[in-house]
């Protein structure tokens, strides 16, 4: 009887979900929101997206082509009090059943969501808890979780553990849902033989977290031992100029290529021979799933949720954040084409657990359960 009543309730009309983001740069959390929103819309949910800033990107273009509306609030840098009023007006007008927030915007959203009487408030934590936001915002977030019924969703077992420890939750209070991608979009890698230059690919913004400086130090060791190697970097960021200067200082000008931001990374993944993720900390990097889905052999630092995704010497090589270790792992893959093929194929098979369909199904169940 309860199940029939539950089904009849949802047959009465679409569930309206509002995804709220700071902006839509080409990064992991933003790609996750895009993938989830498109999948939810296909599953019959009514989707609306709010972006605090006016920034447009390939992601916003793709979403709008899918007829998913995006409302831009024109936020100014720093604290912008006007955002509270703008958000309140939107929530009163749109009347979402669920708001789903990401990254650092809980202090803007939750006060007005309470005033607008939004019943279900979900927040995905995209990084280990202590690295998601600063110390003072974590105190504010703790209040929202405890007293305002905000549901914290972690993206990996290790992130979940960090959220429990940071905010004092019980195990069953923190849902865990892996990020997901559309596995059908990726160009599968089939050729693992050495043909001239060995291309090593990194995708990520130029920031301290992504550890480009350490990557260059590692690559210098590799390139001195294996001259027919090239490092290709996709991304932008505030440390890009610093990293370009470091390339010159290390005399790597001819073998490090800055590709900028790419709306479509699939061809570059397919062209690469090895994928490298040398981050100092991570949650559950979308780029890692993309490399796995392509079938690339991977070298990654064992930080954050990465060991939940990669099994050492099976679906990738895990290393410490140590330049010499990173270089050694890269050279191991460069020299052994059979190992590259074996690890790449295993990574491809493992990537199936990170499908957008599985992610959407779990979030849909979560929304309905709390409604």
C-alpha positions as CSV (number, residue, x, y, z in Angstrom):
1,X,0.0,0.0,0.0
2,X,2.8,2.5,0.9
3,X,4.6,1.8,-2.3
4,X,1.4,2.5,-4.3
5,X,0.8,5.7,-2.5
6,X,4.4,6.7,-3.0
7,X,4.1,6.1,-6.8
8,X,0.8,7.9,-7.1
9,X,2.3,10.9,-5.3
10,X,5.0,11.3,-7.9
11,X,2.7,10.6,-10.8
12,X,0.8,13.8,-9.9
13,X,3.5,16.0,-11.4
14,X,7.2,16.3,-12.1
15,X,9.7,16.8,-9.3
16,X,11.4,20.2,-9.7
17,X,15.1,20.2,-8.9
18,X,17.2,23.4,-8.8
19,X,20.9,22.9,-9.1
20,X,22.9,25.9,-7.7
21,X,26.5,26.6,-8.6
22,X,28.9,29.5,-8.2
23,X,29.7,29.4,-11.9
24,X,30.4,27.0,-14.8
25,X,34.0,26.8,-15.6
26,X,35.3,23.6,-17.2
27,X,36.1,21.7,-14.0
28,X,35.0,18.5,-12.2
29,X,32.1,19.7,-10.1
30,X,30.7,21.7,-13.0
31,X,30.9,18.7,-15.3
32,X,29.2,16.5,-12.7
33,X,26.3,19.0,-12.4
34,X,26.0,19.0,-16.2
35,X,25.9,15.2,-16.4
36,X,23.4,14.9,-13.5
37,X,21.1,17.6,-14.8
38,X,20.9,16.2,-18.3
39,X,20.3,12.7,-16.9
40,X,17.6,13.8,-14.5
41,X,15.8,15.7,-17.3
42,X,15.7,12.6,-19.4
43,X,14.3,10.7,-16.4
44,X,11.3,13.1,-16.1
45,X,12.5,15.6,-13.6
46,X,12.0,19.3,-14.2
47,X,15.5,20.9,-13.9
48,X,16.5,24.5,-13.4
49,X,20.0,25.7,-12.9
50,X,21.2,28.8,-11.0
51,X,24.7,30.3,-11.5
52,X,25.7,33.1,-9.1
53,X,28.1,34.6,-11.6
54,X,27.4,35.5,-15.3
55,X,30.3,33.3,-16.6
56,X,29.4,31.4,-19.8
57,X,31.3,28.3,-21.0
58,X,31.0,25.2,-23.2
59,X,29.1,23.6,-20.3
60,X,26.4,26.3,-20.2
61,X,26.1,26.2,-24.0
62,X,25.6,22.4,-23.9
63,X,23.0,22.7,-21.1
64,X,21.0,25.3,-23.0
65,X,21.0,23.2,-26.1
66,X,19.5,20.5,-24.0
67,X,16.7,23.0,-23.1
68,X,17.8,23.2,-19.5
69,X,17.3,26.8,-18.3
70,X,20.1,28.6,-16.5
71,X,19.5,31.7,-14.4
72,X,22.5,34.0,-14.0
73,X,22.6,36.2,-11.0
74,X,25.4,38.6,-11.9
75,X,27.3,38.2,-8.6
76,X,30.1,40.7,-7.9
77,X,33.4,39.6,-6.5
78,X,33.6,39.2,-2.7
79,X,30.5,39.3,-0.5
80,X,27.5,40.4,-2.6
81,X,24.4,41.0,-0.4
82,X,22.2,41.5,-3.4
83,X,22.5,37.7,-4.1
84,X,20.3,36.9,-1.1
85,X,17.4,38.9,-2.5
86,X,17.9,37.6,-6.0
87,X,17.9,34.0,-4.8
88,X,14.9,34.5,-2.7
89,X,12.9,35.9,-5.6
90,X,13.9,33.0,-7.8
91,X,13.0,30.4,-5.1
92,X,9.6,32.0,-4.6
93,X,9.0,32.1,-8.3
94,X,10.3,28.6,-9.3
95,X,9.1,26.8,-6.1
96,X,11.6,23.9,-6.4
97,X,10.9,20.7,-4.5
98,X,14.6,20.2,-4.1
99,X,17.6,22.5,-4.1
100,X,21.0,20.9,-4.8
101,X,24.0,23.0,-4.0
102,X,27.7,22.6,-4.7
103,X,31.1,24.0,-3.6
104,X,31.1,27.1,-1.4
105,X,27.7,28.6,-1.7
106,X,25.7,27.2,1.3
107,X,25.9,30.6,3.2
108,X,24.2,32.3,0.3
109,X,21.6,29.7,-0.4
110,X,20.4,28.1,2.9
111,X,19.1,31.2,4.7
112,X,16.9,32.2,1.7
113,X,15.9,28.5,1.2
114,X,14.6,28.5,4.7
115,X,12.6,31.7,4.2
116,X,11.2,30.3,0.9
117,X,10.3,27.1,2.7
118,X,12.2,24.7,0.4
119,X,11.7,21.3,2.0
120,X,14.6,19.3,0.6
121,X,18.1,20.7,0.6
122,X,21.0,18.6,-0.7
123,X,24.6,19.6,-0.8
124,X,27.3,17.5,-2.6
125,X,30.8,17.7,-1.0
126,X,33.3,17.5,-3.8
127,X,36.4,17.3,-1.8
128,X,37.7,16.0,1.5
129,X,35.9,18.1,4.1
130,X,38.8,20.2,5.4
131,X,39.7,21.2,1.8
132,X,36.2,21.9,0.5
133,X,35.9,25.3,2.2
134,X,37.8,27.4,4.8
135,X,37.7,27.0,8.6
136,X,35.1,29.6,9.3
137,X,32.8,28.4,6.5
138,X,33.0,24.9,7.9
139,X,31.7,26.2,11.1
140,X,28.8,27.8,9.3
141,X,28.2,24.6,7.3
142,X,28.1,22.6,10.5
143,X,25.2,24.7,11.7
144,X,23.3,24.2,8.4
145,X,23.8,20.5,8.5
146,X,22.8,20.2,12.1
147,X,19.9,22.6,12.4
148,X,18.7,23.3,8.8
149,X,18.3,19.8,7.6
150,X,20.8,20.1,4.8
151,X,21.7,16.6,3.5
152,X,25.5,16.2,2.9
153,X,26.4,13.9,0.0
154,X,29.9,12.6,-0.3
155,X,31.5,11.5,-3.6
156,X,33.7,8.7,-2.3
157,X,34.3,6.5,0.8
158,X,37.3,8.6,1.9
159,X,35.4,11.9,1.4
160,X,32.5,10.4,3.4
161,X,34.9,9.5,6.2
162,X,36.3,13.0,6.2
163,X,32.8,14.5,6.4
164,X,31.8,12.3,9.3
165,X,35.0,13.2,11.2
166,X,34.8,17.0,10.4
167,X,31.1,17.5,11.2
168,X,30.3,14.7,13.7
169,X,27.8,12.8,11.7
170,X,26.7,9.2,12.1
171,X,27.6,6.8,9.3
172,X,24.0,6.6,8.0
173,X,23.6,10.4,7.9
174,X,26.0,10.9,5.0
175,X,24.9,9.4,1.7
176,X,27.8,8.4,-0.7
177,X,27.2,8.7,-4.4
178,X,30.1,8.4,-7.0
179,X,30.3,11.0,-9.7
180,X,29.3,9.7,-13.1
181,X,30.0,10.4,-16.7
182,X,28.5,9.5,-20.0
183,X,30.7,6.5,-21.0
184,X,29.4,6.5,-24.5
185,X,31.1,9.7,-25.4
186,X,34.7,8.5,-25.0
187,X,36.9,7.4,-27.8
188,X,38.3,4.0,-26.7
189,X,42.0,3.5,-26.9
190,X,43.1,0.4,-28.6
191,X,46.7,1.0,-29.7
192,X,49.3,0.9,-26.8
193,X,52.4,0.5,-28.9
194,X,55.2,3.1,-28.9
195,X,55.2,5.2,-32.1
196,X,57.7,8.0,-31.9
197,X,56.8,10.5,-29.2
198,X,55.3,9.2,-25.9
199,X,52.5,11.7,-25.0
200,X,51.8,12.2,-21.2
201,X,48.6,14.1,-20.6
202,X,47.4,16.1,-17.6
203,X,44.0,17.9,-17.4
204,X,43.4,20.4,-14.6
205,X,43.4,24.0,-13.6
206,X,46.7,25.6,-12.8
207,X,46.4,25.8,-9.0
208,X,48.4,24.6,-6.0
209,X,46.1,21.5,-5.6
210,X,47.0,20.1,-9.0
211,X,50.7,20.3,-8.3
212,X,52.0,21.3,-11.8
213,X,55.3,22.4,-10.2
214,X,56.0,18.9,-8.9
215,X,54.8,17.4,-12.2
216,X,57.4,19.4,-14.1
217,X,60.2,18.3,-11.7
218,X,59.1,14.7,-12.3
219,X,58.8,15.1,-16.0
220,X,62.3,16.6,-16.2
221,X,63.7,13.3,-14.7
222,X,61.6,11.3,-17.2
223,X,62.7,13.4,-20.2
224,X,66.4,13.2,-19.3
225,X,66.1,9.4,-19.3
226,X,63.6,9.0,-22.1
227,X,64.0,11.9,-24.6
228,X,61.2,10.9,-26.9
229,X,58.5,12.1,-24.3
230,X,56.2,15.1,-24.3
231,X,54.0,16.5,-21.5
232,X,50.7,18.0,-22.6
233,X,48.8,20.2,-20.3
234,X,45.1,21.1,-20.7
235,X,43.6,23.8,-18.5
236,X,43.8,27.4,-17.3
237,X,44.4,29.0,-13.9
238,X,46.1,31.7,-11.9
239,X,49.4,29.8,-11.7
240,X,49.7,29.3,-15.4
241,X,52.3,32.0,-15.9
242,X,54.3,30.7,-12.9
243,X,54.3,27.2,-14.5
244,X,55.3,28.5,-17.9
245,X,58.3,30.3,-16.3
246,X,59.2,27.1,-14.6
247,X,59.2,25.2,-17.9
248,X,61.8,27.7,-19.2
249,X,63.9,27.4,-16.0
250,X,64.0,23.6,-16.4
251,X,64.8,23.9,-20.1
252,X,61.7,21.9,-21.0
253,X,60.4,24.4,-23.6
254,X,60.4,22.0,-26.5
255,X,58.7,19.1,-24.8
256,X,55.9,20.7,-22.6
257,X,52.8,21.8,-24.5
258,X,50.2,24.2,-23.1
259,X,46.9,23.4,-24.8
260,X,44.7,25.8,-22.9
261,X,41.0,25.1,-22.1
262,X,39.3,22.4,-24.2
263,X,35.5,22.0,-24.4
264,X,36.1,18.5,-25.8
265,X,38.9,16.6,-24.2
266,X,38.0,13.2,-25.7
267,X,40.4,13.3,-28.7
268,X,43.3,14.4,-26.5
269,X,42.7,11.5,-24.1
270,X,42.6,9.1,-27.0
271,X,45.8,10.5,-28.4
272,X,47.7,10.2,-25.1
273,X,49.8,7.3,-24.1
274,X,49.7,7.9,-20.3
275,X,47.5,10.0,-18.1
276,X,49.1,11.7,-15.1
277,X,47.3,13.0,-11.9
278,X,49.9,14.4,-9.5
279,X,47.5,16.3,-7.2
280,X,48.3,17.2,-3.6
281,X,44.7,16.6,-2.6
282,X,41.5,15.5,-4.4
283,X,37.9,14.4,-3.8
284,X,36.8,12.3,-6.8
285,X,38.4,13.8,-9.9
286,X,36.2,13.6,-13.0
287,X,39.3,13.7,-15.2
288,X,40.4,10.4,-13.7
289,X,37.1,8.8,-14.6
290,X,37.5,10.2,-18.1
291,X,41.0,8.7,-18.5
292,X,39.7,5.4,-17.2
293,X,36.8,5.4,-19.6
294,X,39.2,6.0,-22.5
295,X,41.3,3.1,-21.4
296,X,44.4,5.1,-20.6
297,X,47.1,3.7,-18.2
298,X,47.3,6.1,-15.3
299,X,49.8,7.3,-12.8
300,X,48.1,9.1,-9.8
301,X,49.0,10.3,-6.4
302,X,47.2,8.3,-3.6
303,X,45.3,11.3,-2.2
304,X,41.7,11.9,-1.2
305,X,39.3,9.6,-3.0
306,X,41.8,8.5,-5.7
307,X,42.5,5.1,-3.9
308,X,38.8,4.5,-3.9
309,X,38.9,4.6,-7.7
310,X,42.3,3.2,-8.7
311,X,43.7,-0.1,-7.4
312,X,47.5,0.0,-7.4
313,X,49.2,-2.1,-10.1
314,X,45.8,-3.2,-11.4
315,X,43.9,-0.2,-12.8
316,X,46.7,2.3,-12.4
317,X,49.9,3.1,-10.6
318,X,49.5,4.9,-7.3
319,X,52.3,6.9,-5.8
320,X,53.0,9.4,-3.0
321,X,53.3,13.1,-3.8
322,X,57.0,12.6,-4.4
323,X,58.6,13.7,-7.6
324,X,61.0,10.8,-7.8
325,X,58.2,8.3,-7.3
326,X,56.0,9.9,-9.9
327,X,58.9,9.9,-12.4
328,X,59.7,6.2,-11.6
329,X,56.1,5.2,-12.2
330,X,55.9,7.1,-15.5
331,X,59.1,5.4,-16.7
332,X,57.8,2.0,-15.7
333,X,54.7,2.5,-18.0
334,X,56.8,4.1,-20.8
335,X,59.1,1.1,-21.0
336,X,56.4,-1.6,-20.7
337,X,53.8,-1.5,-23.5
338,X,52.2,-4.7,-22.3
339,X,51.7,-3.2,-18.8
340,X,50.2,-0.1,-20.4
341,X,47.7,-2.2,-22.3
342,X,46.8,-4.4,-19.3
343,X,46.3,-1.5,-16.9
344,X,44.4,0.6,-19.5
345,X,42.0,-2.2,-20.3
346,X,41.4,-2.9,-16.6
347,X,40.8,0.8,-16.0
348,X,38.3,0.9,-18.8
349,X,36.3,-2.0,-17.3
350,X,36.4,-0.4,-13.8
351,X,35.0,2.9,-15.2
352,X,31.6,1.3,-15.7
353,X,30.8,1.8,-12.0
354,X,31.1,5.5,-12.6
355,X,28.4,5.8,-15.2
356,X,26.0,8.8,-15.3
357,X,23.1,6.4,-15.2
358,X,24.1,5.0,-11.8
359,X,24.8,8.5,-10.4
360,X,21.4,9.8,-11.6
361,X,19.5,6.8,-10.3
362,X,21.0,7.2,-6.8
363,X,20.3,11.0,-6.7
364,X,16.8,10.5,-7.9
365,X,16.2,7.9,-5.2
366,X,17.7,10.4,-2.6
367,X,15.5,13.3,-3.7
368,X,12.3,11.2,-3.7
369,X,13.1,9.6,-0.3
370,X,13.5,13.0,1.4
371,X,10.4,14.5,-0.3
